[in-house]
Amino acid sequence: MSPFESKRVLITGGLGFIGSNLAIRLVNQGAQVTLVDSLIPEYGGNMRNIEPVKDRVRINISDVRDEHSMKHLIQHQEYMFNLAGQTSHLDSMVDPFPDLEINARAQLSILEAARRYNPQIKIVFAGTRQVYGKPTYLPVDERHPLVPVDVNGINKLAGEWYHLLYHNVYGVRSVVLRLTNTYGPRMRVIDARQTFLGIWLRQIIQGNEYLIYGDGKQLRDFNYVDDVLDAMISCALSEDANGQIFNLGAEDPINLKDLADLLVAANGSGNYRLVPFPPDRKAIDIGDFYADYRKIRGHLGWKPSTQLAQGLARTLEYFRSEQQYYW
């Protein structure tokens, strides 16, 4: 029997990319899943994402900034996957205050609700590699200096430290996962607010040229969404993970030009072009980045299992058949 059989699970950002994939998996493992999502268009929620389980989940259209709503929703839950967030680095610089409200203040109010009304809950928080800023060495491990280069990185760092503080002081069991570039079915592809790979996928399926900023030599690592779900679930079920920060990452970092070639090969056709960085993007670009995930492998035995070429092929297949719902 699944360890989630009949367990009550709350997923913030539940109609978004990672949240919806997680919901589908947990529902199929017998969990009683409640999804919270604001469905603000810029943040990626999409009702189509949960089509396979739409009649087997509870959906609450609410904003994590609504303290009264979250106070009610968090009660009686056994697990919480806290995935709601403002993810656009560029948006955080253009209009910093929504990012502050969602990624910092709302996290504090969620944890206050947990402390007061459900201190036994287990929380897995989705952090980001952006908290490290421009790497001083590679691969980046959890001891790397934290020097965010944008407002989003600063607020996400505050959010994760609130989770650790409430674990250390109040005993609210929390784990932080610092995600790298996650991709797969149901990701946001209408624009680059979640990751540049999303807009690449849409353009190549539509037969359009897509753009690579810079010389294409920037190194990145990528995790297929199923592997990320494995990590989240392992953290939720492990008491040894409580109070820990874990990087996710991949064995095979790749530069952007090689990634573009791999995507063209997976699609069977496609065109891209190298262009100079726009000034606003150049100012917050972090250069090469790939993470060291040995800590989570040592603690929980996690490692990614989906090869990049395989994951890209699966993602392209999904969006070819579902494109009418995503752009």
C-alpha positions in Angstrom: 0.0 0.0 0.0 1.3 3.5 -0.8 2.5 5.5 2.1 0.1 8.3 0.9 -3.0 6.1 0.9 -5.8 8.2 2.5 -3.3 10.9 3.6 -4.5 14.5 3.4 -2.2 16.5 1.2 -2.3 20.3 0.4 -0.5 21.6 -2.6 -0.1 25.3 -3.1 0.4 26.2 -6.7 -1.5 23.0 -7.4 -2.7 23.9 -10.9 0.7 24.9 -12.0 3.4 22.9 -13.7 5.1 20.9 -10.8 2.0 21.0 -8.6 -0.3 19.4 -11.1 2.1 16.6 -11.9 2.5 16.0 -8.2 -1.2 16.0 -7.7 -1.7 13.4 -10.4 0.9 11.1 -8.9 -0.4 11.4 -5.3 -4.1 10.9 -6.3 -3.0 7.8 -8.1 -1.4 6.7 -4.8 -4.6 7.1 -2.9 -4.0 10.5 -1.3 -6.8 13.0 -0.6 -5.4 16.0 -2.4 -6.5 19.7 -2.1 -5.1 22.1 -4.6 -4.7 25.8 -3.9 -4.1 28.1 -6.9 -4.9 31.8 -7.6 -5.0 31.1 -11.4 -3.4 34.5 -12.0 -2.5 34.2 -15.7 1.1 35.2 -15.3 1.9 32.5 -12.7 1.2 29.4 -14.7 -2.0 27.7 -13.3 -4.0 25.9 -15.9 -7.1 23.7 -15.3 -6.1 21.5 -18.1 -3.1 20.4 -16.1 -5.2 18.2 -13.8 -7.5 16.8 -16.5 -6.5 13.1 -15.6 -7.7 13.6 -12.0 -10.1 16.5 -12.2 -12.9 14.6 -10.5 -10.6 13.2 -7.7 -9.1 16.4 -6.2 -10.5 19.3 -4.3 -9.7 22.7 -5.9 -9.6 26.0 -4.0 -9.2 29.1 -6.1 -7.3 31.2 -3.6 -4.2 33.2 -3.3 -1.5 32.3 -0.8 -1.4 36.0 0.2 -4.9 35.5 1.7 -4.1 34.7 5.3 -7.7 33.8 6.2 -8.0 31.3 3.4 -4.6 29.7 4.2 -5.5 29.5 7.9 -8.6 27.5 7.0 -7.0 25.3 4.3 -3.9 24.2 6.3 -5.9 22.7 9.1 -6.1 18.9 9.3 -3.6 18.4 6.5 -0.9 15.9 7.0 1.5 17.0 4.2 1.9 20.3 2.4 3.9 20.8 -0.7 4.5 24.5 -0.8 5.0 25.2 -4.5 3.2 28.5 -5.1 5.5 31.3 -6.1 6.3 34.2 -8.4 9.1 32.6 -10.6 10.0 35.3 -13.1 13.4 36.8 -12.4 12.8 39.7 -14.9 9.3 40.4 -13.5 10.8 40.6 -10.0 13.0 43.4 -11.1 10.4 45.3 -13.1 7.7 45.1 -10.3 9.3 43.9 -7.1 6.5 44.1 -4.7 4.3 41.2 -5.8 7.4 39.1 -5.7 8.0 40.2 -2.1 4.4 39.5 -1.1 4.2 36.0 -2.6 7.7 34.7 -2.1 8.4 36.2 1.3 5.5 37.6 3.3 3.0 34.9 2.2 5.4 32.2 3.2 5.6 33.7 6.7 1.8 33.8 7.1 1.6 30.2 5.9 4.1 29.1 8.5 2.3 31.1 11.2 -0.9 29.3 10.2 0.9 26.0 10.5 2.3 26.9 13.9 -1.0 27.9 15.3 -3.4 25.5 13.8 -1.5 22.4 12.5 2.0 22.2 14.0 2.2 18.4 13.1 2.1 19.1 9.3 5.1 18.1 7.2 6.1 20.8 4.7 8.2 20.5 1.5 9.2 23.9 0.2 10.2 24.5 -3.4 13.3 26.8 -3.4 15.5 27.8 -6.3 19.1 27.7 -7.4 18.8 31.5 -7.9 19.7 32.1 -4.3 23.3 31.3 -5.1 23.7 34.0 -7.7 26.8 33.8 -10.0 28.8 30.7 -9.0 32.2 31.2 -7.6 32.9 27.4 -8.2 31.2 24.5 -9.9 29.4 22.3 -9.2 27.5 24.4 -6.7 26.9 22.6 -3.4 24.8 23.7 -0.4 27.8 25.4 1.2 28.3 27.8 -1.7 27.9 31.5 -0.8 24.4 32.9 -1.2 24.6 36.1 -3.3 21.3 36.5 -5.2 21.5 38.7 -8.3 17.8 39.7 -8.4 14.8 40.5 -6.2 13.3 37.0 -6.9 16.4 35.3 -5.5 16.4 37.4 -2.3 12.7 36.8 -1.6 13.0 33.1 -2.3 15.9 32.9 0.1 13.8 34.6 2.8 11.0 32.2 2.1 13.2 29.1 2.6 14.8 30.5 5.8 11.4 31.2 7.3 10.7 27.4 6.8 13.9 26.5 8.4 13.4 28.9 11.3 9.9 27.6 12.0 11.3 24.1 12.0 14.2 24.9 14.3 12.2 27.1 16.8 8.6 25.8 16.6 9.1 22.2 15.4 7.1 22.7 12.2 8.8 19.9 10.1 10.1 21.5 6.9 12.5 20.6 4.1 13.8 22.9 1.4 14.6 21.7 -2.1 16.6 24.1 -4.3 15.3 23.3 -7.8 17.3 23.9 -10.9 15.8 24.0 -14.4 12.7 21.7 -14.2 11.0 20.7 -17.4 8.3 18.3 -18.7 4.6 18.0 -19.5 2.4 20.9 -18.2 5.3 23.4 -17.9 4.6 27.0 -18.8 5.3 27.4 -22.5 3.4 30.6 -23.4 6.4 32.7 -22.4 9.8 32.5 -20.5 8.4 33.3 -17.0 9.3 29.9 -15.6 12.2 28.9 -17.8 13.5 29.8 -21.2 13.1 26.2 -22.3 9.3 26.6 -22.2 9.3 29.3 -24.9 11.8 27.2 -27.0 9.4 24.3 -26.9 6.4 26.3 -28.1 8.4 27.9 -30.9 9.8 24.7 -32.2 6.5 22.9 -32.2 5.0 25.9 -34.1 7.8 25.8 -36.6 9.2 29.2 -35.5 12.8 30.2 -34.9 13.7 30.6 -31.3 16.5 32.7 -29.7 19.5 31.9 -27.6 20.9 34.9 -25.7 24.7 35.2 -25.7 27.2 32.9 -27.2 25.3 29.7 -26.4 28.1 28.4 -24.2 26.4 28.9 -20.9 26.2 25.6 -18.9 23.0 24.6 -17.2 21.6 21.4 -15.6 18.0 20.2 -16.2 15.7 17.9 -14.2 12.7 16.1 -15.7 9.6 16.7 -13.6 9.1 13.1 -12.7 12.6 13.1 -11.1 11.7 16.2 -9.1 8.5 14.6 -7.9 10.6 11.6 -6.6 12.7 14.0 -4.6 9.8 15.9 -3.2 8.0 12.7 -2.1 11.2 11.3 -0.6 11.6 14.5 1.5 8.0 14.3 2.6 8.3 10.8 3.8 11.7 11.1 5.5 12.1 12.4 9.1 15.9 12.6 8.5 15.2 15.3 5.9 13.6 17.6 8.4 15.4 20.9 8.6 17.6 20.2 5.7 18.4 22.1 2.5 19.0 19.9 -0.6 20.1 20.8 -4.1 18.7 19.0 -7.1 20.8 18.7 -10.2 21.8 16.4 -13.0 24.8 14.3 -14.1 25.0 15.9 -17.5 25.2 19.7 -17.5 24.9 21.0 -21.1 25.6 24.3 -22.8 22.6 26.1 -24.4 23.7 25.6 -28.0 24.0 21.9 -27.5 20.7 21.9 -25.7 19.2 23.6 -28.7 20.7 21.0 -31.1 19.3 18.2 -28.8 15.8 19.8 -29.0 16.0 20.1 -32.8 17.0 16.4 -32.9 14.2 15.4 -30.6 11.7 17.3 -32.7 13.0 16.2 -36.0 13.4 19.8 -37.2 13.8 23.4 -36.0 15.8 26.6 -36.2 17.4 28.9 -33.7 19.6 32.0 -33.7 22.2 33.4 -31.3 21.5 37.0 -30.4 23.1 39.4 -27.9 21.6 39.6 -24.4 19.1 42.4 -23.9 20.5 44.7 -21.2 17.8 43.8 -18.6 18.5 40.1 -18.9 22.3 40.5 -19.1 22.2 42.4 -15.8 20.8 39.3 -13.9 22.4 36.5 -15.9 24.4 34.1 -13.7 26.6 32.6 -16.4 27.5 28.9 -16.0 25.5 27.0 -13.4 25.2 23.4 -12.4 24.5 22.0 -9.0 26.1 19.3 -6.8 23.3 17.0 -5.6 25.5 14.6 -3.6 23.9 15.7 -0.3 20.4 14.5 -1.2 21.8 11.4 -2.8 23.7 10.6 0.4 20.7 11.3 2.7 17.8 10.0 0.7 19.3 8.0 -2.2 17.8 10.3 -4.8 19.4 10.8 -8.2 17.8 11.7 -11.5 16.9 8.8 -13.8 15.5 10.5 -16.9 18.0 11.3 -19.7 17.7 14.8 -21.2 17.0 13.5 -24.7 14.3 11.2 -23.4 12.7 13.9 -21.3 12.6 16.4 -24.2 11.0 13.8 -26.4 8.3 13.1 -23.8 7.7 16.8 -23.3 7.4 17.5 -27.0 4.9 14.6 -27.4 2.7 16.0 -24.7 2.6 19.5 -26.1 2.0 18.4 -29.6 -1.2 16.6 -28.5 -2.2 19.3 -26.0 -1.1 22.5 -27.6 -4.6 23.9 -28.0 -4.8 24.2 -24.2 -1.4 25.9 -23.7 -1.1 28.7 -26.3 
